[in-house]
């Protein structure tokens, strides 16, 4: 499935390739131009692979489960025996 974003990437790759060819004409086949050409080739290959075998779509934030956390005071007995390690203070008496 080709989307508008993928079409825009193809257009951008074409534009970048034009500019790299211009740099190669100006500076020759120097290491920097070779690396940019290689990077662009790799980007083109990755886009082609992505188009022909896209990963599954990510679930949107609205589709994920929402966990309700009440504002009311929680049952402190659930925390008896828990350690306060890493908090830097003790808000209650230490447990044994």
C-alpha positions in Angstrom: 0.0 0.0 0.0 1.5 3.3 -1.1 0.5 6.3 1.0 0.9 10.0 0.5 3.8 9.9 2.9 5.6 7.2 0.9 5.0 9.2 -2.3 6.6 12.2 -0.6 9.6 10.1 0.4 10.1 9.0 -3.2 10.0 12.6 -4.3 12.4 13.6 -1.6 14.8 10.8 -2.5 14.7 11.9 -6.1 15.5 15.5 -5.1 18.3 14.3 -2.8 19.8 12.2 -5.6 19.8 15.2 -7.9 21.7 17.3 -5.3 24.2 14.5 -4.6 24.9 14.1 -8.4 25.5 17.9 -8.4 28.0 17.5 -5.5 29.7 14.7 -7.2 30.1 16.8 -10.4 31.6 19.6 -8.2 33.8 17.6 -5.8 34.4 14.3 -7.6 34.0 10.9 -6.1 35.2 11.8 -2.6 34.4 9.8 0.5 31.7 12.2 1.7 29.8 12.0 -1.6 30.2 8.2 -1.6 28.8 7.9 1.9 25.8 10.2 1.0 25.2 8.1 -2.1 25.4 4.9 -0.1 23.0 6.3 2.6 20.5 7.4 -0.1 20.7 4.0 -1.8 20.0 2.3 1.6 17.1 4.6 2.3 15.6 3.8 -1.1 16.0 0.0 -0.5 14.4 0.4 3.0 11.5 2.3 1.6 11.0 -0.3 -1.2 11.0 -3.1 1.4 8.6 -1.2 3.7 6.2 -0.6 0.8 6.1 -4.3 -0.2 6.0 -5.7 3.4 4.7 -3.0 5.8 4.7 -3.8 9.5 1.3 -3.9 11.3 -0.3 -0.6 12.1 0.2 0.8 15.5 -3.0 1.0 17.6 -4.0 4.6 18.1 -4.0 6.1 21.6 -7.8 6.2 21.5 -8.0 2.4 21.0 -5.7 1.5 23.9 -7.3 0.6 27.2 -7.8 3.5 29.6 -7.0 2.8 33.3 -9.1 4.8 35.7 -7.2 6.0 38.8 -9.6 7.4 41.5 -8.7 10.6 43.3 -9.9 9.2 46.6 -7.4 8.0 49.3 -6.2 4.5 48.7 -6.3 1.7 51.3 -3.0 2.1 53.1 -3.2 -1.4 54.5 -2.3 -2.7 51.0 1.1 -1.1 51.5 1.9 -2.5 55.0 5.2 -4.4 54.8 6.3 -2.6 51.6 9.8 -1.0 51.6 10.5 2.7 51.0 13.7 2.0 49.2 14.8 4.8 46.9 12.3 7.3 48.0 14.7 9.2 50.3 12.2 9.7 53.0 9.8 7.7 55.1 6.2 9.0 55.2 5.2 6.3 57.7 6.7 4.3 60.4 9.2 1.7 59.1 8.0 -1.9 58.9 9.8 -4.8 60.2 
